[in-house]
Amino acid sequence: SHICRDTAGRFSEDQGFESDTFSFDQYFGQAMASVRGAVAAHAVDQLLDSIDERITSTVLRHSLFSAARDVAGVDHGIDPSEEGLLAQVAARFA
């Protein structure tokens, strides 16, 4: 959603991830499609494995759960499937 994108975009800017070589907007759609595809295919563990391998920054790893929680709660509610996904993210990255 537009609100989700705005929330995640603000996080990216606040954390200093925007640069001349990286634009959050460039990767947002691809990231959302990856998450939705993993959830639909019941392949969340594989997605988290992939993320786990690629994110090596301690600061970013610790920020991941907070950002995921903010995005999940952007509609002012977190449903049980989102809670389960957040628990998996917290176990790996928080």
Secondary structure, DSSP 8 states (H G I E B T S, - for coil): -HHHHHHHHHHHHHTT---SS--HHHHHHHHHHHHHHHHHTT-HHHHHHHHHHH---HHHHHHHHHHHHHHHGGGS---HHHHHHHHHHHHHH-
